[in-house]
């Protein structure tokens, strides 16, 4: 059965530093789609973050590249299997050089925290009680 995938393309200032950051979060780099201009970060079977040097990223758009440290361009939200996994991933991101962002959201059935990566891209990590999702 076909599973649709998402490829999030992000411009980065220092490709090697960004690769190190994401591998410290526990993700892997797919060498088949990585080179000196891009790195393919495998987040799951259906989610891939493509880290692109800014010059390479600019070949895909005529728009100005946003400075994610001062402008919100996108909020990337990842699910987690538990509250503990939310905290674990955010703490790994902070330890790897990212910064905490936003406030912890605890609604009982839903729990989330966020971080900004080395280039200021905003990532949220959220757990939802499966019973609440099924309604």
N, C-alpha and C positions, 0 to 999 in steps of 0.2 A: 504494500500500500504506500502510495506517495505521501511523504511528509514535507510540507512547505518549510523552507528554512529562512532565516533572517541573517543577513550580512550587514553589520553595522560598520560603516567606514568612518574612521576618525583620523583627523590630521594630528600628527605628533611632532614635537620639536626635536626629540632625541630618540630615535628608533630603538637603539640598544637599551637605553634606560627604561623605555616603555615595555620592551619585551621582558626585561628582568622584573619589572613591577608586576606584570600579569602572571608570570610563572611563579612568583612568590605568593600569589593568591591561589595557586594550585592548578592553573590552567596550562595547557600545552600549546606549543607553537607547531603548526603544520608546515614542515620544511618544503613540501611540494608547492605551496603557494606563498612562499616567503623568499625575499632576497634583500639586497641592500636598500631598497626603496619601500618595502612593505613587509609586514609580518601578519600571518594568519593565526589568530588566537582562538583556539577551540574552547568554547565555553560549555557547549553540550553538543549532542548529536544534531541539533537543529539551530544552534546559535553560534555565529562566528563573528568576532570583532576583527576587522581588517585595519591594522595600524599603518597609516601611510605617511611618509615624510611629506611635509607641506608642499615642496615643489611637485612631488608626484600627485598628491591629492589635487593640486590646482589644475592638473591635466583633465580632470573629470568635471570641472565646473567653471563657469565664467564669473561666478559670484565671488565676492571677497570672503576669505576664510575668517570665520569668527574667532576672536580671542576668547576661548572658553573660560579664562580666568576672570573676565570682566563682563561677559555676555552669556546669557543662557541660550544655548543653541538647541539643546535636546536634554531630556531626562531619560536615562536608560534604566529600566527597572527589571531586575532579575528576581525570580521566585526562589524561595529556600524551603527546605523540607521541615524546618523547625525554627523556633525562636533562637535556640542556641546556634544554629547554622547561620542565622542572620548576623548575630553578634560575632561569630567566628570570622566570617568573611570581611565584615567591616573592620574588625580589629587587625586582621591580616593586611588589609589595604593601608591602614594607618601606619602599621609597623614597616610597611614597604615604602613609605614616603608619601602616601596620599594624605588627604585631610578629611576630617569628619565634616559633613555638611548637613544642614537642616537640623531638625530636632527628632528625637525618637518618637515614633508614633505607636501608641499602644491602645488599641480599641478592644482589647479582649480577644475577639475572634480574628484580629489582624494586627500584626506587629511589623514595624519596619524602621530601618535606619538607612543613612546614606553616607557616601564619601565622594570626594572629587579625586580623580586620578592625577598623575603628574602634570598633565596638560590642562587640568581644570574641567574635564568632562565629568558631568554629574551622573553618578550611579546610585540607584536605590535598590535595597535588598528587602524583600517583603515575604513574610510567612502569613498564610491564611489558613484558619482551621477548616479542614476538609468538610466538616459537617455544616459549616456556615455557607460554603460554596454550593453544596448540594441543596441547600435551602429548606 
